[in-house]
Amino acid sequence: MPFGLPAHPPRWGNLALADLRTQPMTIVPPAACSGEKSGAGEGLALSISSALGALAGLASWLIAARLLPQADVGLAAAVVSAFILIAGITQLNLGLGLIRWLPVAGCHASPLVWRSLLLIMPLSAVVGLGYVVFVPDLARTAAGADGPLPLGMCLFALASAGWGVFIVHDYILVAIGKPWWTVWRNGLFAVVRITLLLVLGTAFGAQGVVLSWVGPIVVWIAVGSLVLLVVVRRFARRSPGSGVMPSRSEVVGFLGPTATAQVGYTLLLNQVPLVVILRFGPEAGAAFFIAWQATIVLETAANYYMHPLSARWAREPGRGAELTSSSRRSILKIFLPLLTLGAVLAGPGLSIFGPGYAAAADILRLLLLGLAFRLLVVHELGVRTAAGHGMAYARLHIASTLLVLVVALVVPASPDPDPNGVGADLLPVALGYVVVQVACAAHVVLVRLRERARRGGAQTGTTSTAAP
């Protein structure tokens, strides 16, 4: 059984493996976690944490650009991007799984957490080692100019393993009712990492940038794991009853499709700007990259805002329809004004980077317009995760990802791109992104309307059958 489960663990329902979905748990919510106190605050805490991470990342690369030659910055960025990509893939989406299962795990909370972390860490390390075997330049950068190659390989593997569980710690804290700990944890991590960058970057160049990541990651995981050991045990002791553990079918049915979709999403964040750079030239591609990153920061915050819905749904499965409606109102109320503000400030904001970037202001506005429609898709992905509809989640996620990639690949590129015509050259890509998001949002709305009509018809039929 997964995670070392007993032969006949408590189940949430009779689930066929071929159905590839899990069901919400019908159980009395733990007293320590019930109520509205842990509602919108959980999503807000995760959104703030993700925003802190994004801003710290931007600040750190701006500092690195001031301290180091451009070539060193590129080498360091390649190492950091590579281990973050590996960690994102090898997390297997266990973060969302834990935020769904922990609230009702009871006395099983500690083994559920530790078996999950002990699965992610060695997997990330092994994949990381395999990666640097095929791309040894990453290990050379991590080891420094005169350092041995095995040292660089070990540093890369440590970073991959540590980052693989770094984000999962946030989900665990939310699931056990400590959402605001994630804000302090990520904020302090950012301060320490930037401070180390100022010291190590000056002394060791590209290797110093890598060390400014690896050092805090290792320390944060070691200390954070000890803290989790205490708080998870306390959470388990406060939980009433023996709790419920997920079965093999539920683990496979949830993680299989959702982890696949998450891999696609991780690739989307990196491949779209890369394709644009290769097809439209470095000048236009650089401007698009900055506009794309601004859009991705807001989308990531919206995704994080939806994650705690899984925990609330697990605690109160009977309120699924109500939670769906209230979370939709909340995400639109919070993020639509932010998108509007971003569109207004697109020109002045990009002009900080230079006139070449300011030419992409209309591109950024179109991307933000597309993201306004995509909020409905982000919300639907969160609902499908919370309801345990793993395959439906994967279909929507992968379809929306592939469509955007197709747009970036097939939109005609000018055979002689004009460096000063960034906006005109890339407008078709941005317009294609908007069209894809409008289509996906329309699909989501139609699916919801059909489900509502089906439920209404079922209720009418029940009433007619019961009538004298």
Salt bridges, closest charged atoms under 4 A:
ASP19 OD2 - ARG21 NE 3.82
GLU36 OE2 - ARG319 NH1 3.00
GLU42 OE1 - ARG312 NH1 3.87
GLU42 OE2 - ARG315 NH1 3.25
ASP137 OD1 - ARG140 NH1 2.71
ASP170 OD1 - ARG185 NH1 2.50
GLU299 OE2 - ARG374 NE 2.67
GLU316 OE1 - ARG319 NH1 3.01
GLU322 OE2 - ARG319 NH2 2.82
ASP362 OD1 - ARG365 NH1 2.79
GLU380 OE2 - ARG384 NE 2.82
GLU380 OE1 - ARG448 NE 2.96
GLU451 OE1 - ARG448 NH1 3.12
